Amino acid sequence: MTASEKLRIEESGPAASSPASGGWFGKLGPGLVAGAADDDPSGIATYSQAGAHFGYNMAWTMVLTFPLMVGIQLISAQIGRVSGHGLATNIRRHYPPWLLYSIVFLLLVANIINIAADVAAMGDAVRLIAGGQAHWYAAGAGLLSVFLQVTMPYQRYVKVLKWLTLALLAYVATALMLNLPWLHIAKAMAMPQLSWDKSYITTLVAIFGTTISPYLFFWQASQEVEDLRADPEAQALKHARAQAPEQLRRIRIDTVVGMGFSNLVALFIMLTTAATLGAHGITHIETSAQAASALRPIAGEFAFTLFAVGIIGTGLLAVPVLAGSAAYAIAGAMQWKNSLELPYPDAKKFYAIIIAATVGGTALCFTKIDPMRALYWSAVINGVIAVPVMAVVMLLAGRKGVMGPLVISRRLRFLGWTCTAVMAAAVAAMALTSLR
């Protein structure tokens, strides 16, 4: 932002007070929830496989993905807060319908498959702790998620999601219970042993696809719009530039903390499985529940319980984000009312998407479809659509018609396009390894 723009902001009046400004935890919201939802049960399975199979040699990826995640999520959040509209609405206003509908359709398919894998993992985790039928636990988790989203107003529901992020601390606690070789870990992160082996490249692509996911872009942008609507004194920043310094600062704090938390937890999952499963020759992990089960005889009952409880907590957090992001995308594309703050009768079509996505994903657990095989194709779809979605997000963030005078800075533009290039390289690597 130029000095003259800053002066105009200062001269346009005092910044409106915001509920988000009270205390450090009050500044956290969309970014924290998006970051924590990224470590969903299917993500836990990916990180567990990386740690079990490659030891500490994949830990360096978290150093790379952190700034990339911060960049693209920060840009998505700013689009929502500055323009006052979610990504789908902005794409609809500025790009051809075929592009919008293609992105939204693929996002919906990928999210439903991801929901299926997550609720299946939650069901397995409950079964490991309490016994019984995993399918019915999965169905209960899916129905609970739908019930909370449909019946609980946004301001109360988002508080539930924020507290659910604490479930991820289970993985930090599990890692800290172990006697980890920190010097060796630091060396592996600073000087990783890279490989062109097919399994190494595939795992690398899976980590990028799991960590940088399109549904998180849609979710965080939409949640900024929700927060905007919830504050009677707030306006879209391009129309209320006096509010910009405070709100953009809050978004930066929220996003950096949220993505830092996400990457830290993913790192600790890798370290835990590398020090336990990988060190004992267990190198093939397909599900997060399998990782928890394999951990039991090696790290003990308490570590196993923490790991399994973390799966349940993160699933309860991730499933609403997956279903909600799909609903925001479709409702924005179709110009339907879309807000978790609205009661069901006022936004029936929006809530219908949430219900259909969650119930549809849960129903897949009762079919013969292998949820982990389906998750692979979900990762492929996510990887394919991530590149054009990020390119569109970057173009939107640089348009004055969308952002007014608050277009993103050169530094943020560089970071966002770097993230797009890295994801494009990951998709190309995935295509090349599949042909070998």
Secondary structure, DSSP 8 states (H G I E B T S, - for coil): --HHHHHHHHHT------GGGSHHHHT-SHHHHHHHHHT-HHHHHHHHHHHHHHGGGGTHHHHHHHHHHHHHHHHHHHHHHHHSS-HHHHHHHHS-HHHHHHHHHHHHHHHHHHHHHHHHHHHHHHHHHH-S-HHHHHHHHHHHHHHHHHHS-HHHHHHHHHHHGGGGHHHHHHHHTS---HHHHHHHHHS------HHHHHHHHHHHHHHS-HHHHHHHHHHHHHHHHH-TT---TTT-GGGHHHHHHHHHHHHHHHHHHHHHHHHHHHHHHHHTTGGGT-----SHHHHHHHHHHHH-HHHHHHHHHHHHHHHHHHHHHHHHHHHHHHHHHHT----TTS-GGGSHHHHHHHHHHHHHHHHHTTSSS-HHHHHHHHHHHHHHHHHHHHHHHHHHHT-HHHHTT----HHHHHHHHHHHHHHHHHHHHHHHHHH-
